[in-house]
Amino acid sequence: MTEGTPYQLAQEAATELARITGVERHDVALVLGSGWLPAVDALGTPNAEIDTTDLPGFSAAAVAGHSGKIRSVRAGEKNLLVFLSRTHYYEGKGVAAVVHPVRTAAAAGCRAIVLTNGCGGLKPTWSPGTPVLISDHINLTGTSPLVGANFVDLTDLYSPRLRARAKELDPSLDEGVYVQFPGPHYETPAEVRMAGIIGGTLVGMSTTLEAIAAREAKMEVLGISLVTNLAAGISDQPLNHAEVLEAGRAAASRMGELLARIVPEI
């Protein structure tokens, strides 16, 4: 591992994480997206909560609804590493910064990760507050966290095993294909129609780059979108970030229960 690489920086962050939290190894990581923050308390009592800026390579949260905190939570026999914010590609800090939490989690020992987000839904039956399992994704950012001739197979990126188990726990869960646009502007109605034509049913501004980095690190990935609004053109309502956060608050109890039931199964 070359000194100064993103992987070395992640190892440094993981070492500092273990020192601060007193937890030598974490098992499962969770990245909470917009609207998911109210659900976090259902995961358990934190052993420690730190600022992201306490660790090398992390910056402060830049988006409303993201707390800029990291929690170490003991849940049953597992140590959970919960990121209460993420760095988005549109912040302009580079792809390595976007996936730094994922690589830190891998360096901290996590072999599985739950990636969540708030997103727009293309199915009119998905009312705001509906959780949807991500079955696959389409990355429209035009970039990748991988460097050089590093050919990583993404065939079953979003774990069929974990999705099946999640649906056993909650048979009402639907599945969808997540399309990441660069942002930070919302998608136009024409772009949403394009997303549907190419096979997408969920649109947002996160997750796909993190999932690719997680697969590179040989982590098992579970993706869950919270439909916070119908995508542009699906309804006649204007889009705004406050709506995203309100949908999360309204669905907090269900989201917390869902995570609390699924995570021990990972």
C-alpha positions as CSV (number, residue, x, y, z in Angstrom):
1,M,0.0,0.0,0.0
2,T,1.6,3.2,-1.1
3,E,1.9,6.0,1.5
4,G,-0.3,8.9,0.7
5,T,-2.9,6.9,-1.3
6,P,-6.6,7.1,-0.4
7,Y,-6.3,3.6,1.0
8,Q,-3.5,4.6,3.4
9,L,-5.6,7.6,4.5
10,A,-8.5,5.3,5.2
11,Q,-6.2,3.1,7.3
12,E,-5.0,6.1,9.2
13,A,-8.7,7.1,9.8
14,A,-9.5,3.6,11.0
15,T,-6.6,3.5,13.4
16,E,-7.7,6.9,14.9
17,L,-11.3,5.7,15.0
18,A,-10.3,2.6,17.1
19,R,-8.2,4.8,19.4
20,I,-11.0,7.4,20.0
21,T,-13.9,4.9,20.4
22,G,-12.0,2.1,22.1
23,V,-13.6,-0.4,19.7
24,E,-10.8,-2.4,18.0
25,R,-13.0,-3.7,15.2
26,H,-16.3,-2.8,13.6
27,D,-18.5,-5.3,11.8
28,V,-21.1,-3.5,9.8
29,A,-21.2,0.1,8.5
30,L,-24.2,2.3,7.7
31,V,-24.3,5.5,5.7
32,L,-27.4,7.5,6.4
33,G,-28.7,9.7,3.6
34,S,-31.0,12.7,3.6
35,G,-34.1,12.1,5.6
36,W,-32.7,9.0,7.5
37,L,-31.2,10.8,10.5
38,P,-34.3,10.5,12.7
39,A,-34.1,6.7,12.4
40,V,-30.7,6.2,13.8
41,D,-31.6,6.0,17.5
42,A,-33.4,2.7,16.8
43,L,-30.1,1.0,16.1
44,G,-29.0,1.1,19.8
45,T,-27.1,3.1,22.3
46,P,-23.9,4.5,21.0
47,N,-20.6,3.5,22.6
48,A,-19.2,6.7,21.2
49,E,-20.1,9.6,19.0
50,I,-17.4,11.7,17.3
51,D,-17.2,14.5,14.8
52,T,-16.3,13.4,11.3
53,T,-13.5,16.0,11.4
54,D,-11.9,14.1,14.3
55,L,-10.6,11.6,11.7
56,P,-8.1,12.1,8.9
57,G,-9.5,12.7,5.5
58,F,-13.0,13.7,6.6
59,S,-14.6,17.1,6.2
60,A,-17.6,18.7,8.0
61,A,-21.1,18.0,6.8
62,A,-22.2,20.4,4.0
63,V,-25.8,19.5,3.5
64,A,-28.9,20.1,5.8
65,G,-30.1,16.9,7.3
66,H,-26.6,15.5,7.7
67,S,-25.2,15.8,11.2
68,G,-21.4,15.5,10.6
69,K,-21.2,12.8,13.3
70,I,-20.0,9.2,13.4
71,R,-21.4,6.7,15.9
72,S,-20.0,3.5,17.2
73,V,-23.0,1.4,18.2
74,R,-23.2,-2.0,19.9
75,A,-26.1,-4.0,18.5
76,G,-26.3,-7.6,19.8
77,E,-23.0,-9.2,19.0
78,K,-22.0,-6.7,16.3
79,N,-20.3,-3.3,16.4
80,L,-21.9,-0.9,14.0
81,L,-20.1,2.1,12.5
82,V,-22.8,4.6,11.6
83,F,-22.0,7.6,9.4
84,L,-24.6,10.3,10.0
85,S,-23.5,12.3,7.0
86,R,-21.8,11.7,3.7
87,T,-19.7,13.8,1.2
88,H,-21.6,14.2,-2.1
89,Y,-19.9,14.2,-5.5
90,Y,-21.4,17.7,-6.2
91,E,-19.5,19.2,-3.3
92,G,-16.5,19.2,-5.6
93,K,-14.1,17.5,-3.2
94,G,-13.3,14.7,-5.6
95,V,-14.3,11.1,-5.8
96,A,-11.8,9.9,-3.2
97,A,-13.5,12.1,-0.6
98,V,-16.9,10.7,-1.5
99,V,-15.8,7.1,-0.8
100,H,-13.4,7.8,2.1
101,P,-16.0,6.7,4.7
102,V,-16.5,3.4,2.8
103,R,-12.8,2.7,2.7
104,T,-12.4,3.7,6.3
105,A,-15.2,1.3,7.3
106,A,-13.4,-1.5,5.4
107,A,-10.1,-0.7,7.1
108,A,-12.0,-0.7,10.4
109,G,-13.0,-4.3,9.8
110,C,-16.5,-3.9,8.3
111,R,-17.4,-6.7,5.9
112,A,-20.8,-5.3,5.0
113,I,-22.3,-1.9,4.5
114,V,-25.8,-0.5,4.4
115,L,-26.1,2.5,2.0
116,T,-29.2,4.6,2.4
117,N,-30.4,7.7,0.6
118,G,-33.4,10.0,0.1
119,C,-34.4,10.0,-3.6
120,G,-37.1,10.7,-6.1
121,G,-39.3,7.9,-7.2
122,L,-40.6,7.2,-10.7
123,K,-43.5,4.9,-9.7
124,P,-46.6,7.0,-8.7
125,T,-47.5,4.2,-6.2
126,W,-44.4,5.0,-4.2
127,S,-45.7,7.8,-1.9
128,P,-43.2,9.9,0.1
129,G,-41.9,7.8,3.0
130,T,-41.7,4.6,1.0
131,P,-38.5,2.5,1.5
132,V,-37.3,0.7,-1.6
133,L,-34.5,-1.8,-1.8
134,I,-31.9,-1.0,-4.5
135,S,-31.5,-4.0,-6.8
136,D,-29.0,-2.3,-9.2
137,H,-27.8,1.1,-10.2
138,I,-26.9,3.3,-13.2
139,N,-24.0,5.7,-12.6
140,L,-24.4,8.9,-14.6
141,T,-21.7,10.9,-12.8
142,G,-19.2,10.0,-15.5
143,T,-16.6,8.9,-13.0
144,S,-15.5,6.0,-10.8
145,P,-13.7,5.7,-7.5
146,L,-11.4,3.0,-9.0
147,V,-8.1,4.0,-10.4
148,G,-6.1,2.4,-13.2
149,A,-6.7,-1.1,-14.7
150,N,-8.8,-2.2,-11.7
151,F,-11.6,-4.3,-13.2
152,V,-14.2,-4.9,-10.5
153,D,-17.2,-7.1,-11.2
154,L,-20.5,-5.3,-10.3
155,T,-22.8,-8.1,-11.5
156,D,-24.4,-8.7,-8.1
157,L,-23.3,-5.5,-6.4
158,Y,-26.4,-5.1,-4.3
159,S,-26.4,-8.4,-2.3
160,P,-29.2,-10.7,-3.4
161,R,-28.9,-12.5,-0.1
162,L,-29.4,-9.4,2.0
163,R,-32.3,-8.2,-0.2
164,A,-34.0,-11.5,0.1
165,R,-33.6,-11.4,3.9
166,A,-34.9,-7.9,4.0
167,K,-38.0,-8.9,2.1
168,E,-38.6,-11.8,4.5
169,L,-38.5,-9.4,7.4
170,D,-40.7,-6.8,5.6
171,P,-42.7,-8.4,2.7
172,S,-44.0,-4.9,1.7
173,L,-40.6,-3.8,0.5
174,D,-40.3,-3.2,-3.3
175,E,-37.1,-3.0,-5.4
176,G,-35.8,-0.5,-7.8
177,V,-32.9,0.6,-10.0
178,Y,-31.2,3.7,-8.6
179,V,-29.9,6.3,-11.1
180,Q,-27.3,8.7,-9.8
181,F,-27.1,12.2,-11.4
182,P,-24.3,14.6,-10.5
183,G,-26.5,17.2,-8.9
184,P,-26.8,19.4,-6.9
185,H,-29.7,20.6,-9.1
186,Y,-32.7,18.3,-9.2
187,E,-33.4,16.4,-12.4
188,T,-35.5,17.9,-15.2
189,P,-38.7,16.1,-16.2
190,A,-36.9,15.1,-19.5
191,E,-34.0,13.6,-17.5
192,V,-36.4,11.7,-15.3
193,R,-38.1,10.3,-18.4
194,M,-34.6,9.3,-19.8
195,A,-33.9,7.6,-16.5
196,G,-37.0,5.6,-16.9
197,I,-36.3,4.7,-20.5
198,I,-32.8,3.3,-19.5
199,G,-34.3,1.2,-16.7
200,G,-34.2,3.5,-13.7
201,T,-37.0,3.8,-11.1
202,L,-35.2,5.9,-8.4
203,V,-33.2,9.1,-9.0
204,G,-30.8,10.8,-6.7
205,M,-27.3,12.3,-6.1
206,S,-25.4,9.7,-4.1
207,T,-24.7,6.0,-3.4
208,T,-23.4,4.5,-6.6
209,L,-19.8,5.6,-6.2
210,E,-19.8,4.4,-2.5
211,A,-21.3,1.1,-3.6
212,I,-18.5,0.6,-6.2
213,A,-15.8,1.4,-3.6
214,A,-17.5,-1.1,-1.2
215,R,-17.4,-3.8,-3.8
216,E,-13.7,-3.1,-4.5
217,A,-13.1,-3.6,-0.8
218,K,-15.1,-6.9,-1.0
219,M,-17.9,-5.7,1.3
220,E,-21.4,-7.0,1.0
221,V,-23.7,-4.1,0.1
222,L,-27.3,-3.5,1.0
223,G,-28.9,-0.3,-0.6
224,I,-32.1,1.2,0.7
225,S,-33.7,4.3,-0.8
226,L,-36.3,6.4,1.0
227,V,-38.6,7.8,-1.6
228,T,-39.0,11.4,-0.3
229,N,-40.8,12.8,-3.3
230,L,-42.1,11.8,-6.7
231,A,-39.4,12.7,-9.3
232,A,-39.8,15.8,-11.5
233,G,-42.6,15.4,-14.1
234,I,-44.2,12.4,-12.2
235,S,-46.2,14.8,-10.2
236,D,-46.9,18.5,-10.7
237,Q,-45.4,19.6,-7.3
238,P,-42.1,21.6,-7.2
239,L,-39.1,19.9,-5.6
240,N,-37.3,21.2,-2.5
241,H,-34.9,19.8,0.1
242,A,-37.2,20.7,3.0
243,E,-39.7,18.2,1.5
244,V,-37.0,15.5,1.5
245,L,-36.2,16.0,5.2
246,E,-39.9,16.2,6.2
247,A,-40.6,12.9,4.4
248,G,-37.7,11.4,6.5
249,R,-39.1,12.7,9.7
250,A,-42.6,11.3,8.9
251,A,-41.1,7.9,8.1
252,A,-38.5,7.8,10.9
253,S,-40.3,5.2,13.0
254,R,-40.6,2.8,10.1
255,M,-37.1,3.4,8.9
256,G,-35.6,2.9,12.3
257,E,-37.5,-0.3,12.8
258,L,-36.5,-1.6,9.4
259,L,-32.8,-0.9,10.1
260,A,-33.0,-2.4,13.6
261,R,-34.4,-5.6,12.2
262,I,-32.2,-5.9,9.1
263,V,-28.8,-5.0,10.5
264,P,-28.6,-8.0,13.0
265,E,-29.2,-10.3,10.0
266,I,-26.2,-9.1,8.1
